[in-house]
Structures are given as C-alpha cells and as structure tokens.
Amino acid sequence: MNIRLAGPEDFVQLGELMRQLNPGDPPFDEKNLEVFDQITANPHFILLVAEKAGNLIASAYLNVIPNLSRGGRPYAVAENLVVDLKHRKQGVGRAMMEKLIEIAWEVDCYKLMLLTGRKNKGVHAFYQKLGFSGDAKQAYILRAGDSPPGHD
C-alpha cells in the first residue's frame, strides 16, 4: 500500500470512494472537479489517498487552519476518512490517520480535531486508540438549511 497526495489521476476513483462514505450523495461532476482542483492546489489542504495495485483503497482529508492564538500555531481538522469496503479491518484506516497526525505535527499544529457522525462504538474506539479524546471539547453543528431559534 502506498499513501500519497491525491493527484488529477485520482478524481474518478475518489468519487467512487466518496459514495461509500455518503451513499446518498450524487455522483461526482464538474462542481466536484472544481472543488478537487481547489483542494489540491492549496498547501493548507491535504488530500491523501492510499493505493494498492493501482486502485484507490482509501482517502482522508486534512485542513490546516492558520490561527491567531497559541503563538500563531495552526490547528488541523481531519475529515472524510473512507476505506474501501473490501479493505476495511486491515489497518488501512489506521495508517491513513497516522499519516494525517504526522503531517499535522510536521506543520506545527497545536491540535488535531475531528468529528464523526457515526454512532458505531467501534468507530469511537478506533479514534480513541489513536489518542483522540471524545471528552476534550463539545461540538455544535448548524447545517445549511437549519433555522436558528427565533428565525422561523
């Protein structure tokens, strides 16, 4: 298995992986290609893929965010870890997350955060084994289309 930065040649297979992460999403189109190009062109956005025998088997995304506090040290947010169904429970996800952690520390991030909407206790145990704490902070999410209280 080879973990590397995503390149233009990965776009189609990446779309297939993303459908495994969010099966209800529409297939990749020109808008996704535009976003993909923006991500791969920005040094603060790190899109990793894992390949085996020429096929993508996983991807993960790291956002490195400049920060005015903590002595100007950035922080990072990990997103969209997905491992192909045929390659799960083989250490691929762990290797991807370990690479994201390594990169976050290399660029001097003072913390790495992630959110998961998965309720599966195994998913939570996976992140805890990597050193993430589910008790450090409270997350709040407002999604587009949600109405804040008093704005009905």
Stockholm file with secondary structure:
# STOCKHOLM 1.0

chainA/1-152         MNIRLAGPEDFVQLGELMRQLNPGDPPFDEKNLEVFDQITANPHFILLVAEKAGNLIASAYLNVIPNLSRGGRPYAVAENLVVDLKHRKQGVGRAMMEKLIEIAWEVDCYKLMLLTGRKNKGVHAFYQKLGFSGDAKQAYILRAGDSPPGHD
#=GR chainA/1-152 SS CEEEECCGGGHHHHHHHHHHHSTTSCCCCHHHHHHHHHHHHCTTEEEEEEEETTEEEEEEEEEEECCSSGGGCCEEEEEEEEECGGGTTSSHHHHHHHHHHHHHHHTTCSCEEECCCCCCHHHHHHHHHTTCCSSSCCCCCCCTTCCCTTCC
#=GC SS_cons         CEEEECCGGGHHHHHHHHHHHSTTSCCCCHHHHHHHHHHHHCTTEEEEEEEETTEEEEEEEEEEECCSSGGGCCEEEEEEEEECGGGTTSSHHHHHHHHHHHHHHHTTCSCEEECCCCCCHHHHHHHHHTTCCSSSCCCCCCCTTCCCTTCC
//
